[in-house]
Amino acid sequence: MDDRNGDVMTGAMLVLVGAILGAGAALLLAPQSGSKTRRDISRYARKTGKMVEGVAGEVVGSVAGMVDAVEETAEEFLKKGKDLTKESREAVLDALNEGQERLGRQRDRLAKLLG
């Protein structure tokens, strides 16, 4: 998922840089009247603004997706941790019970030998 988000960001940045370079080249190589140039710059600024809004929406969506994925993974780890804790507790209790049984058998055996 990280590669995909990086690809989206890289692509968006390349489009933005390409648009800026293209606009600059157009202004330098195709001179025109000041009013027409201002109108073109204004149109370009509106288009760029819309494109930036679209990219920002994609970034917000990607970040929200990553947050959801991290949250789900954290919940899974927490659940696994609880399961492991329960299993460990049961294993310790079983070992204690077995130890008590063995001690009881040894006590009985010693009582027979001494008694």
C-alpha positions as MATLAB code, in Angstrom:
seq = 'MDDRNGDVMTGAMLVLVGAILGAGAALLLAPQSGSKTRRDISRYARKTGKMVEGVAGEVVGSVAGMVDAVEETAEEFLKKGKDLTKESREAVLDALNEGQERLGRQRDRLAKLLG';
ca = [
       0.000    0.000    0.000;
       2.924    2.342    0.695;
       4.245    1.983   -2.864;
       0.856    2.888   -4.282;
       0.622    6.034   -2.159;
       4.152    7.007   -3.123;
       3.322    6.459   -6.795;
       0.239    8.683   -6.514;
       2.227   11.450   -4.854;
       5.091   11.150   -7.337;
       2.686   11.224  -10.271;
       0.870   14.245   -8.900;
       4.111   16.109   -8.339;
       5.347   15.271  -11.851;
       2.085   16.528  -13.364;
       2.290   19.748  -11.358;
       5.953   20.364  -12.257;
       5.248   19.548  -15.899;
       2.326   21.959  -15.974;
       4.412   24.749  -14.460;
       7.300   24.144  -16.865;
       4.914   23.956  -19.798;
       3.247   27.217  -18.851;
       6.591   28.915  -18.438;
       7.798   27.654  -21.811;
       4.556   28.780  -23.453;
       4.936   32.275  -22.024;
       8.549   32.523  -23.152;
       8.182   31.013  -26.606;
       4.811   32.406  -27.687;
       4.641   36.048  -26.660;
       1.238   37.648  -26.905;
      -0.561   40.734  -25.663;
      -0.609   41.480  -21.935;
      -4.391   41.073  -21.558;
      -4.358   37.724  -23.340;
      -1.400   36.567  -21.251;
      -3.184   37.619  -18.020;
      -6.312   35.765  -19.127;
      -4.240   32.643  -19.910;
      -2.491   32.864  -16.544;
      -5.848   33.248  -14.798;
      -7.259   30.236  -16.669;
      -4.131   28.230  -15.878;
      -4.358   29.199  -12.198;
      -7.987   27.975  -12.041;
      -7.093   24.680  -13.728;
      -4.121   24.198  -11.429;
      -6.287   24.972   -8.394;
      -8.808   22.332   -9.437;
      -6.023   19.835  -10.067;
      -4.491   20.551   -6.648;
      -7.900   20.052   -5.024;
      -8.194   16.694   -6.782;
      -4.724   15.620   -5.699;
      -5.427   16.797   -2.149;
      -8.594   14.701   -2.148;
      -6.634   11.663   -3.280;
      -4.009   12.256   -0.592;
      -6.702   12.613    2.072;
      -8.296    9.393    0.850;
      -4.954    7.588    0.858;
      -4.103    8.799    4.355;
      -7.541    7.795    5.612;
      -7.062    4.358    4.072;
      -3.658    3.994    5.706;
      -5.088    5.046    9.089;
      -7.849    2.457    8.755;
      -5.326   -0.238    7.841;
      -3.090    0.651   10.799;
      -6.082    0.622   13.131;
      -7.186   -2.810   11.900;
      -3.662   -4.184   12.250;
      -3.359   -2.775   15.770;
      -6.677   -4.364   16.724;
      -5.516   -7.708   15.343;
      -2.263   -7.528   17.320;
      -4.160   -6.579   20.465;
      -6.522   -9.502   19.967;
      -3.609  -11.905   19.376;
      -1.868  -10.523   22.452;
      -4.942  -11.165   24.571;
      -5.203  -14.698   23.207;
      -1.516  -15.332   23.938;
      -1.915  -13.923   27.441;
      -4.869  -16.220   28.082;
      -2.951  -19.227   26.733;
       0.096  -18.340   28.835;
      -2.021  -17.977   31.970;
      -3.614  -21.357   31.353;
      -0.202  -22.954   30.760;
       1.157  -21.511   34.024;
      -1.899  -22.694   35.963;
      -1.616  -26.172   34.439;
       2.081  -26.321   35.360;
       1.285  -25.263   38.943;
      -1.450  -27.877   39.247;
       0.865  -30.577   37.931;
       3.587  -29.444   40.344;
       1.165  -29.620   43.272;
       0.076  -33.107   42.248;
       3.696  -34.280   42.049;
       4.475  -32.740   45.448;
       1.445  -34.477   46.911;
       2.566  -37.828   45.493;
       6.108  -37.315   46.828;
       4.742  -36.364   50.273;
       2.605  -39.500   50.338;
       5.571  -41.613   49.261;
       7.798  -40.113   51.958;
       5.074  -40.586   54.562;
       4.898  -44.300   53.664;
       8.687  -44.654   53.846;
       8.960  -42.839   57.166;
       5.772  -43.939   58.732;
];
